[in-house]
Amino acid sequence: MVDVNLSEEEQVEALKKWWRENGKSVIGGAVIGLGIVFGWRAWVDHNQGVAEQASYQFEQLNKTLAVGANESAVKQAEQIIADYADSTYAVFAALNLAKVKLEQDDKAGARVELKWALEHSPDPGLKQIAGLRLARLMLDDGDIDGAATLVAQTPLNSFKGELAELRGDIALAKGDKAAARSAYQEALDSLDGNTAIIKMKLDDLAVATNNS
């Protein structure tokens, strides 16, 4: 610091002395500060460029899926997952890839993709979608306990009705009709959309109970 009570000549000499002692650190600090600013800007620009490229590739994947070119879609989805593994686009690509593999009767491959989506999704809603689809596939494959464990680990949120229906299917597969009926009723109460299938399941349960 410069003493404001010094004469003008003394202030000049004091400033020269201060600069000799502190000039390098001031310049260094300024350079570091500028480096941080420009580095941050470059990082932001890079991330924006990556996001735009991922978005473009995902758009191309959707177009390929729309025309039913599944073999090309598989390659495109795998490329998105490989290049942008930390992005939401990769999770969507994995979900689409699982659907394609199911259409190709590759259930094991579909399970791998759904598990990847479940483990890597940064979005809770997408985690629930991946978990629901994976649990449904596990149940269809006869892995009742595995499906039940996965459903129990899935938090209740936007898909409460779908989870309840799946719990009903699992309970029914285990032969627990009372638990199945309770879960189906919960699903019926939770869903606002088309509930015809759930009503049918409840009706079938009622018939089975009356005939037993």
PyMOL commands that set and color helices and strands:
alter all, ss='L'
color gray80, all
select helices_A, chain A and resi 8-66+70-83+88-103+107-120+124-140+144-153+160-173+177-190+196-211
alter helices_A, ss='H'
color red, helices_A
deselect
rebuild
show_as cartoon
